[in-house]
Amino acid sequence: MGVRLALRLLQLGAILVVLVATPWKQFDLDRFFVPKELVLHATALLATLCLMARARRLPLARVDQFLAVFLALGALAALFSTNWWAAQRAVMISLSGAACFWAARAVARAGLTRALVATLAFAAVLGAITSLLQAYGLRTEYFSLNRAPGGTFGNRNFMAHLAVIAMPALLYTALGARTRGSWTRWCVGIGIVAAALILSRSRAAWLALIACAVVLLPLGYLALRRTEGTVRWRRTWALPFAFGLGAVAALVLPNTLDWKSDSPYLDTAKSVVNYKEGSGAGRLVQYSNTLRMSSHHPLLGVGPGNWAMVYPKFASRNDPSLADNGMTANPWPSSDWMTFLSERGFVAFAVLVLAMVSLLADGVRGLAARDDEERLAAVALIGTIVVLLVVGTFDAVLLLPLPALIAWSLLGALSRAGRERHAVDIGGERRLAVFAAILVLGGIAIARSTTQLLAMELFNGTTRRTVLEEASSYDPGSYRIHLRLAQAYLARGSCKPATAHARAARKLYPEAGEPKVVIRACGG
């Protein structure tokens, strides 16, 4: 019963994390991230508690041990970070993502892989539908006009990342469909995801899709050429046809997207690997400066979530990663792997690489399994890892709550071939200690996201200082709220509270220019 309840929680969490958003436009991407973080943390906590209710022993494979060490090193690095609030937020996303991974592995051990993977794939289809609705004219406060068509993701790149991450899961589910009607529905889902991918113009997603196809086609043929009826090979021809039909429809049907180019999709295709100009050249500059920053903080990095606070010190002249106010344009670098390397240090990064290698080894072992279903899952696992490696090289993925839930759950559900050589006894008093630790960590994560949402609701659209002060008390780690209060008090000539909030904002982002303006205006 505990495993099945954990399955339902993971399924519900996957759907909610895609759909949930808030209409508070003043908070840009946070109005999408924070509610999704709340869903991630609640899903991870509840699913873990369900699985721990009757557990006596915790089976541990190598990947589990590597992940545990990575999380511990991240928590240690957070203690020495500049911005503790940002560090806590980043660590909690990693913890909840790992909890979803372990919960999904437990569900897979109980033989419920297909049910979980199908829902995770369906969640990606839902996300693609919200993107298409925006592309074809739907306007709502829960969508963002910037970076359209992002749908409920707030950014077209984030939507495309999830769509391509779920592509191996979509193929896995479609190939194993038990009925013709189910197979037809999954073909439609593949077409929808293909259309959203084309309209996204996300070069990282397109490159990952190409890499996935290059890996999956030969592996799928070699691993599944001999089957016992689990895979309906006569239906496989329709899968690339469904993808192509969706892609062509996206190119042909008129949409409401306002691209500056006369041939936007062709231009994007031509610039997929362009590193000499535009964002490609900007990434190389950013990666070079980030590596230089990492070499100055090799052991524990600059702290989880703290890249944006330290990077301006190492930025080169005319660095495109910097905004006009002395802060970075984005709160993270354009790469998961650069982020983990710079924020958590070389050792933690190496441990994460070993975890990925262990998962890849699980997939390779699964290719030799006797069971058709297990071989198909192994192919999907390898494809998912390849996609994550590519999109994580060029954009932030596992750093964000939605991919943290979906991607880690997919990796856990598909990695059934892992050999769990060790087990930890959690009987007796140890069980109470484990339960208490889980409740405390999960409770902190949920409370943090909840208070952030309350602060955002109070802050949105108000100019009253009493309301802003209340919002600041709910979220002391909000740079935006502290700065608004500092500027509001300065406008009234109240320098003491203005300076206090300006110093609080500067402590969060030491290189930001706007708090310094307030402090200087008050004679500081």
VENURPE-V753506 format. One record per helix or strand. SS is the DSSP state (alpha for helix, beta for strand). FROM is the first residue (numbers start at 1). TO is the last residue. Records with the same first field share a line. If there is no record, write none. Layout:
SS->FROM-TO, FROM-TO
//
This chain:
alpha->2-19, 25-27, 30-52, 62-78, 84-109, 113-135, 151-153, 156-165, 167-175, 180-200, 203-224, 233-235, 237-252, 264-270, 278-296, 307-313, 336-366, 372-394, 401-414, 429-459, 465-474, 479-492, 495-508, 514-521
beta->57-60, 322-322, 328-328, 422-425
//
